[in-house]
């Protein structure tokens, strides 16, 4: 079972829901052995419910209450920091490049030097010490006691909802399934889908599932989040008002989905 968490420095309320979908397909080529199939067709209502559940809220909150949506509002530069005993930098770079290719409004690039998103590839034995270095003993002990995580993302946002910096910690020495599941899962957090939803059977951000690829469903939600009509700081009521139009304009929904 996947266990991860996200430390978020600005938070909103969570709404959860999940119903049905269609267009069931095998996992994409390159997925780890045993990866689950995915659905590819969703109604507008199903996408709206998932977006509201995952873009608002978080398992854990540090700091002040938020005003609404969190997302980057500028081109994103990512960089890898590799210290693990297994070199997965090439695989992680491909994951980042896939997000960049499939969600173009991210304006995401991979580079060295200063970065908006830092992905730290570490061994399991160094996971807690890496968190302590980043957050201190008290915060780390509380997080680990509450979640028993295998991976983690910290997102620091401004009061207006703009993500200032994200840092993801990914374990590299626990097998392909853990690595790829954490890699895809944590990047969703890093870009602003902060919450989990254990009742949603389609998202990677359901901690009862191990997925290990960028699903059609999660790609659609991230595409919505980075639509120009979704703004940092947007409240839940403001988001609900524009979501149907955004989903329609992006042709993300299948209106006649069969049950």
Secondary structure, DSSP 8 states (H G I E B T S, - for coil): ---EEEEESS-----------B--B---TT--TT---B--B--HHHHHHHHHHHHS--SEE-SS---S--B--S-EEEEEEE-SSS--HHHHHHHHHHHHHH-GGG-EEE-SSS-SEEEEEE-GGGHHHHHHHHH-HHHHHHHHHHH--SEEEEEEE-TTSBEEEEEEEEE-SS-HHHHHHHHHHHHHHHHT-----TT-SS-TT-TT----S--HHHHHHHHHHTSTTS-TT--HHHHHHHHHHHHHHTT---TT---
